[in-house]
Amino acid sequence: MESRIFLSFPHLGGTEMNWIEEAFKGSWVVPLGPNVDEFEKRLSRYLEAPDVVAVSAGTAAIHMAMVMLGVGPGDEVICQSFTFAASANPVTYQGAKPVFVDSEPDTWNMDPEALEEAIIERHRTIGRYPKAIVPVHLYGMPARMDEILEIASRYGIPVIEDAAEALGSEYKGKKCGTLGKYGALSFNGNKIITTSGGGAVICPDSEAAKRVLFYVTQARENRPYYYHEHIGFNYRMSNISAGIGCGQMDVLAEHVERRRAIHRLYSEAFKGSDRITVHENPTDDFNSNFWLTTVLIDDADPEQLRQAMNSRNIETRWLWRPMHMQPVYADAPYYGGNTAESLFSRGLCLPSGSNLTDSDIERVVTTLKSVLK
Ligand SMILES: *Cc1c(COP(=O)(O)O)cnc(C)c1O
């Protein structure tokens, strides 16, 4: 049997261990330290955003944005339905209720029309506007941010960008995660870069970043004894994880370019296909990092394809099952049509890790074509 091709596998640059050794030498084996500072500095430079706080997970980053915006019991937050559960769960952590909206077919992300409908309808129903809006740059594809931000500002609602999958993606030349009031990144093992688990909050200014830092380190007030006026969290990134992140920053740009090159190989290979459609940037305004290359396949069952590929030692994956189709969110309001549902029923994620070779991609293409016959 040929070796296994994974969907998205950690891809180390080579210098990560040096940072970890430095941490050990200085006994910085704690959730703060020089690697955390350096990692934040490097992220800031890359994103052209000065106020970035490294935390323990992307989920924690989204949660902290909710805390900063004062999301609490009785509030509603509008979330893109077509996403991973971690986009919406922090709403629930805060005792608030998510309201889900559909995607639009070009980006697969938050449909601005459904968003506005949801805002108006929620106001009509509960007499107040949602407390925040969470668009997602799913699979790295930027959401229609101009339209979303315009609607959000018209109703005075702040936007939290879930850019967990979109490190390096750009919308109109600006890095995803820096466009809304807050942005959240993830450095989980299978994302664009790994810190073995981690995330970052992109903040609007240094005051907000200071406040996030306060909340993620247990909300200790400035007194000689432990004194608390707020509920805090233990969400700071470890100095060991940040060391991995520093090493990963050396290869980030290269890895994003490789993911894009892999996407081009798939696009080229499936160009003439009458059944396989590769998801593409809708216009030049959108520059996905193509964290995962995704395809829509006509007249096929994703599960049959997944199993057929798996039996040939190639890992593929269903698209995210929309949140309004999840038992845990069965009672949540939903606005829009069936775009997300339809994508879910027809799509597949293809192996896209930056460490895959051209011949790996060829093997995926040949195998997918043959199982479709
Ligand atoms: C991975 C992911 C998250 C959560 O990030 P973690 O670092 O795993 O907590 C949130 N949203 C989306 C869309 C993700 O893909």
The ligand as an ORCA input file, in Angstrom:
! r2SCAN-3c Opt
* xyz 0 1
  C      -9.866     25.605     14.402
  C     -10.997     26.545     14.399
  C     -11.378     27.240     15.553
  C     -10.825     26.957     16.902
  O      -9.462     27.014     17.034
  P      -8.726     26.104     18.141
  O      -7.341     26.636     18.150
  O      -8.806     24.684     17.667
  O      -9.424     26.304     19.442
  C     -12.382     28.180     15.438
  N     -13.009     28.412     14.274
  C     -12.689     27.751     13.155
  C     -13.405     28.093     11.891
  C     -11.682     26.779     13.176
  O     -11.393     26.105     12.060
*
